[in-house]
Amino acid sequence: MEERGLAAGKSTAAACNGWIVFEDEAGQSLTPPRARTWGRIGRTPVVRVRGRGSGRVSMAGMTRYKVGERSRLIYAVRE
């Protein structure tokens, strides 16, 4: 019985002169989470946040592998 797992078809990709590709993407908020702060009665504490941006950043990346060639990394970051 043949065992199948991650990249199980790699011999097929090599026979067809194809690439094996892995892709992933992620997103992250750039603004800090809201939190409670303690202050004296009648005085509201002010929490300053530096930097102004879109408030969100997205990242995507891809790796490619091919028999007999160097592996390649392709990525993009978007605000």
Secondary structure, 3 states (H helix, E strand, C coil): CCCCCCCCCHHHHHHCCCCEEEEEEEEEECCCCCCCCCCCCCCCCCCCCCCCCCCEEEEEEEEEECCCCCCEEEEEEEC
